[in-house]
């Protein structure tokens, strides 16, 4: 299951996981993008499935999980990618409703999807959860206080989840993308400004497929003894 799986990094993750044998189920609010992703999967011979709803609504998340479990019976992995900066303001000008929306899409949605999936993972005594943090969780960023706070909270949430679930052989880790060349990110830059960025030591932004490789590692048995960790794929933007 990949939430936020219908575009950008999410699309790359869905395609990567399908390529290594997973049956991808996409959870996303954008139905048109979901249909497009399923069509791309079909071109590779994989039958995808999607559910569209608001990931911040508990009833919607629980209903989707019930339908998925009725059909498949279990969950191998849950990847929580949905989220984003959404708004950026100086702190004294940050409207409370916008602040809350950022917290909800980044933290509340992750919590609700984990809460819905974990009973099944505990019962089957196997599963991998990958939540999404950010380099800003470590560095902060002026005007993105809500986003940085939400992503730092995801790290602590994941660490606590890892300890709670370890006795059940269920793992929880974070993927930490840095700047990534998705359409949503690149629309904020002119070609000249994009080419002139110098804050990434490796000299370029990540491709979505490079983030997907990190996610694939975290859900696979290659990381079977790894839980409560954050894997930063950011070309050296942050070093921990």
N, C-alpha and C positions, 0 to 999 in steps of 0.2 A: 504494500500500500504506500503510495506516494502522494502526500497532499501538496498542493501547489505544483502538480506534475504536468501542467498543460502548456508550459512555455519556458523559455530561458534555461536556467540550470535544471529546473524540474523536467523539462523535455529530455535533456541530455541524460539525466539520471534514469528516467523511464526506459529510454532506448538502450542504455548500458545494461540495466538489470535484466531487460528482456533478452539481451544478447548472451547473458550468462545463465539463462535458464529459469528466471523468475516469471511468474504470471503477473503482469503489472495491473494494478487497480489504481486508477487516478481519482483523487478527491480534489475538486477545484470549483471555484465559483464561476469560471468562464466556460460556458458550454460550447461555444464556437471553437475555442482553442482545444477543448477536450476532444471534439470530433476530429479536428485536424491531427491531433496526436495519435488517436486511434487509427486514422487512415495511414499515417506514417508507419505505425507498427504493422499494419496489415501488409504493407509493401515488403516487409521483412519476413512475412509468414507467421507473425505473432498476433493472436487475437487479444486486443486490449479491452478494457472495460472502464467506464468512468461513472462517477456520481457527482452531481453538481448541487452544492448547497453552501450555506454560510457556515464556515468552520468555527465561528465564534458562538454558535447556537448549540447548546448541549443536546437538545432533543433531536436536532438534525444530525449531529454526529452519532448519537446513539442509534438512531434509526438506520443510518447507512451501515453502521457496523453490524447491526442485527441482520440486515439483508445480505451483507457480504459473508458473514459466518454461516448463514443458512445455506448459502450456495457452495462455499468452499470448505467449511469446517475448521479452518485454522488460519493462522497468519505467520508467515516466516519472518517478515520484516516490516517495520513501519518507519518511513522516512518523512519527517516533518520539515518541509521546505517553505510552506506558505508564509508570507510576511513581507516586510519592506519598511523603508524609511517613512513613506507616505507624506509626512509634513516636516518642515524644518523652520524653526522660529527662534529668535532670542528668547531666553527663558521667561523674561517678564512679559512677553507678548504671546506665549504659547497658550492657545485656548484649551481649556480643560477637556472639552469633548474630543479635540484632535489628539491630545496627549493620551486619553483613554483609548482611542481607536488604535493608536500605534501599539500600546501595551496589549490590547486584545488580539490583534492579528498576529503578533509575534510570540506572545507568552500564553495567553488564554487558549488560543487554538491548539498550540502544542500540548498544553495540559489536557484539554478535552479529548484530543485524539489518543494520547497516551492512556488516559483513564479508561477509554472505551476498549482499547486493544489489550491492555495488560491482563485482565482476568483470563482470557484465552491463552495468552503466552505463558502465564503461570501454570495453568492447567496442563498445557502440553509440555511444560518444563523445557522450553526452548524458544528463542526469539531474539531479534536484534532491533534496537530502536536507535535511530539517528536523528538527533535534533540539530537545528541550525543556529549557530552563533555568528559572530562577525569580528573582524579585527577591531571594530569600534567598541566591542565589549571590553577590550583591554586598554585601548588608547583614549576612548572618548572622542567626541567631535563637537565643536561649537555649533550650536543651533540644532543638533540632532540628539538632544538629551534624552528624549523619550525612547528613541531607537537604541541608543547605547545602553540605557538602563534595562530595556527589555531583553536585549541580547546577553547582557551580563547575568540577568536573572535566569535565562535559559541554561547557562552554564551551571549555576548552582542547583537549579532544579534537576538537571541531568546527573550531577554528581550524587545528589541525594537519592534519585531514582536508582542509580547503579547499585548503591549499597542496599537499598530495600529489595531489589530484584535478584541480586547475586545468588541467594540461596535457591532460587528457582531456575538457575542457569539461563536467565534472561539478561542480556547486556544492554547498556545505554551509553552512547557516546555522542559527541558533537562533531559536526563538520563546520569549519570556519572559512568560508570563502572570503577572499579579498575582492578587489575590483575585478569584475568579470565582464567579458565582452558579450553581453546580452543586448537585445534590441532595446529593452527598457532602460538600461544604463546608458547606452550609447546615444540615445535620443537627447540626452542632456548635454552633449558635447558637440562642438563643431569638429570636423575632421582635423583641422589644424591644432585645436586644443587637445584632442585625444592623442594625436601623434606627439605632442610636446609634453605629456605627463612624465614627471621625473621622480615620483615618490615611491616607485616600486623598484627595489634593488635589481631584480632580474630584467628590468627594462621594458616590460609590457604587462598588459592585463592578462588574466587567465582566460582560457577558452572554457565554455561550459562543460565540455567533455573532460577537462582536467579535474574539475570539481567532482564530476560523476565517478571518476576513477577512485577518488577518496571515499566516496559513499559506498561504492562496490566493495572496497576493502573492509570498511567498517561493518557491513552486513554479512560478509563472508566468514568462513571458518579460518581464513588467514589471520583474523584478529580475534580468535576464539578466547584468548586469555586477556582481553583488553576491554575494560569497562570503566566508566566515569572519566573518560579522557576527552580532550578536544584536539582534533586534527586540523591544523590551520594550513590551507592551501592558498597561499597569497603572494608567492614570489619573494618572500622575505620582508613583507610590509611590517609584520610583527614577528618577534622572535621570543619564544617562551621555553 
